[in-house]
Amino acid sequence: MNRVKVLVIDDSALIRKLLTEILGGDPQIEVVGTAPDPYAARERIKALHPDVLTLDVEMPRMDGITFLGNLMRLHPLPVVMISSLTERGAEITLQALELGAVDFVSKPRIDVQQGMQEYAEEIRAKVKTAARVPRSRLTRERVSAVTGSAPPRLGADAVLNARPGGRPFRTTDAIIAIGASTGGTEAIREVLQRLPADAPGVVITQHIPAEFSGPFARRMDGVSALSVCEARDGQQLLPGHAYIAPGGRHLLVRRDGARYVCDLSDGPPVNRHRPSVDVLFRSVAQSAGINAVGALLTGMGDDGARGLREMRDAGGRTLAQDEASSVVWGMPGAAVKRGAAEEVLPLEAIAGALLRAAFRQPAAHAG
């Protein structure tokens, strides 16, 4: 297998050196060069033909957003953004994801050795995943925000024990549950933009760090007819509203009499993620059963596949995004292999299918 050729673009010499050492420590990755700014990067891209770029969000002379926009228009390449975990850094990174960046990681802390092994594993995995994304998909504005991995790998039992779902509890209130990872921020945006203001309540788990979930929710609120917010503990689920899991906390749905409410948990990472889609889907299966509709969108790994199967077994309706429209067909692909998805649909058809399923209407076509 050919090694992934990476060009590191950052105005800090120390960060360039650190990223070169981290990425070069993986035998499947070769750092072919570095650049201190986008002007130098343009020449090195032409000379070195990298497979993937790591790109600093904020740089002098030309900022990362301007450079990324030009790159995706003229010479699309997979890009992993190196982001500062600040409010401004989060907003700029979300803009980068809209422009076509595949993923992002936080900027490494030079003065902190603790957690460096986990950071190294995270950025190496994301670079290798980015290298596998077809360039034809880079201009579709479908991108990701994925939290890093942390051993051990635990299942949803670590947060919520399995038990029979809520099939008998049929009410007039439906719940839509959505899970996503790599490519998910833009996939979620497309789904939410297609839902009407009177849609059933929507709960969403996207693998995302704590610093990014608030800005992401505000961005989705600005582009959707729904009222979108970062979920709060004890918050009631209402039609016309969407609730996004806070980064670093699991989102669960709990029945409270005739109402559904959000529960937030600081339990351990599940499938190495917190929030975890499996945790959300299991809670929805148990609390809502036949009243629930679930959709698993683009993402690396298999988080959510088991939970979607539990939703289907509890009488809920279930969908998965198809391979052709996914940035990474890991999570939805795993769900399909488990028989968890009743329908497998392109991204643009997901919102309509969610509404039909929520109101128990026949499918428009076979999945």
C-alpha positions, 0 to 999 in steps of 0.5 A: 500500500502506498503511503499517504503523502501529507503537506503540513501548512502552518505559520508556526515552525514549532507546530510544523515540526510537531505535526511532522514528527507525529504524522511521520511516526506512522509507517503509512504516512509520509510528510512530503513537505511543510509550508508557513503560509498559503502562498508557499503552500501553492508552490509546494502543492504543485511540486510535491503532489500531496494526497492530503493537506493539514491546514492551520485555520488562522494564518498571516498574509492569507487566512485558511478560509480564503486559501481553502475556498480557492483550493476547492474551486481550482484544485480540490484536495482532502484537507484536515483543518488544525483548529484552535479550540476557541469560539472564533476557531470553532466558527472559522472551522465550521466555515471550512467544513462548509467549503469542503474540508474533510475533517478537523483536529485541535491544535496540539499543545506544545507544552502538554505531553499528557494526552499526546498519544491519543492526539497522535492517534486521532490526527493520523486516523483522520489524515488516512481517512481523508486520503480515502475520500474521493475528490469528486465529493470534496466540492459537495460541501459535506464534511465532518467533526469527529472527536478523538478516540480514547481506549477502552472501547465500550458499548452502550451498556456502559451508559444505559442497560439494554431492555425491551423497547417501548413498542406498546406506547403509541402516542400522537407525538413522533420523535426523529433521531439522527446520528452522524460523524465524519461528513455529518455537520453538512449532512445534518445541515442538508436534512434540517434545511429540508424539514418544515417548521412543524416537523416532529421534535428532532434529537441529534448526536454528531461526534463533536468536541465541546467547544464546537457543539454550541456554535454548530447548533447556532449555525444550524438554527440560522439555516433551518425553519426549526428552532435548533439548540444545544440540548439541556438536561431536562429540556422537553422535546417539542415539535418544530425544535431540534436538540443537538448533543453537547460535545463531551456529553451523551444525549438520551431521551427519557419519557416523563409521563406524556412528555419526552425530555432530554437527559444528559450523561457524563458516562464513559465514552461509548464506541470511543465517542461521547456523545455516542449515537448508540446511546441516543438511539438506545434511549429513543428505542426504549422511551419512544419505541414505535413513535420514533424514526431514526436516521444514521448518516455519513460517518467513520466507524460503526457507532449507531449501527447497533442502536438503529437495530434496537430502534427497528426491533422496538417498532421504530422506523429506520433509515440509513444514508447510501454509500454514494452520497456519504463522505464515509460509509462506515456507520450507515454501512454497518447499520445496513449490514446489521439489517438495521435500516428499512430504507437506504437513501441518498442524502437529499431524500432523507428529510422527506423519508423521515417525515413520511415515516414519522407520520406513518405514510408509505415509502416513496420507493424501495430502499 
